[in-house]
Amino acid sequence: MAEKMIRTRFAPSPTGFMHIGNLRTALYSYLIAKANGGQFIVRIEDTDQVRLVEGATDVILKTLEMTGLDYDEGPGVGGPNGPYVQSERKDIYKKYAEELVEKGYAYYCFCSQERLQQLHEENEVGGYDRHCRDLPKEEIERHLQNGDPYVIRQRIPLEGVTSYYDEVFGEISMENKEMQDQILLKADGYPTYNFAHVVDDHLMGVTHVVRGSEYLTSTPKYVLLYDAFGWERPCYVHLPLLMGKDADGNVSKLSKRHGAVSFQDLVAMGYLPEAIVNYIALLGWCPKDNCEMFDLASLKQNFSIEGISKSPSVFDYQKLNWFNSEYIKQLSDEAFAEKVVPMLKEACPDYVDVKKLAGLLHTRVSTLNESVEMVDFVVNRLPLDPAAYTNKKNKTTPALCREILSEVTPVLEGVEDWTNDRIFETLKEYAAQKGVKAGAVMWAVRVAVARKSVTPGGATELMEVLGRAESMARIAQAIEELAAEA
């Protein structure tokens, strides 16, 4: 007998941006399928019409596109099990809910919103009191004939224990008395998430359900539904919690207080999609050889459920920065320039050679946005403490630097080919003639033109970027400041 093909799904609700936790669920679902030659389905679960956010579905699908998580069935792709938007499947669920009523696994509930609200206010614990669970058949018929609004609730057994096996956490059990008679079909005819995803997963042939560990205690209600229908239960794969760390080192469930927590936020901050995917893959999964650098192709080759951890994972920006810097370094100079030159053009004055500036930044930034943050000295002439001219290694002092800058000014004015190589040779020749270390000359010039002591690139590289006019103007300003200080 042939082994059943693995089919996983990612079923987000379009209620906002793609949270990191959602993206990890999508990634792991994708990898479980693709690592085993299976299929990956995307389904939009929009039955909670009140919480829908306009445009959120487009954001979700765009995120999947940007991260390379191509799906075999879903919105825009189609497939034999569509439609793949739950609101477009509304008419499917009622017959299944009524089937459960006929079998005795569900019941009609005619309680008004006012009664439920009063019940909620009176009972601090919350939950439904099963008022309509055992209504006489005649009363049920009378309500239905009158057209009274109703919901359909699951009839949870009042005794016993429901258990299921999770691929990560093992055997999970819950006493039935701890579970509520949850709503399956709402008064507006829409199914709840708790019901719709069970029906859809069965109809779409989903074999593995991947989701966060916060659903561990909800799943017993779902397996009772599978059992009630006589359907085969899927394999469950619950993922460890995602935690965040605040400025004081305190760890708690990842939320906005920890910084950007959506894929869109991270991209806007200058992180590359490939680096984000690589890092998120390791938030809960450990490869056998402890390798850290994975593209999507190698993840598909190496990923396994056995490597998923039970322990919570902490989202660490420093680690993400390291991954991102490595991916930036792997970009060609042309690819990096394509990404940052538009940003630099917007930030820098027209006289700046932004392409050459991008070349200086390529191996020095952790995020694309740092490119702009690191060139504040190019954008503006920064205030400068004359003490910056003092450098023990090169044995420079403000007085020596003033002398060097004064003497080198006419030499630089005679440079016709204003390029890094030619300027560098000119300053080296001057240093040799002057009888001082080349490093001393370079230090004096770099501090003068950059107006700071730590910069991406050396003196002559920066002069090429700034151009002749701005470089000479900054040197002239430096001489005036040093003279005034003296």
Summary of the structure (lengths in Angstrom):
residues: 486
radius of gyration: 32.3
end to end distance: 91.8
largest distance: 110.8
contacts: 1459
relative contact order: 0.08
helix: 50%
strand: 13%
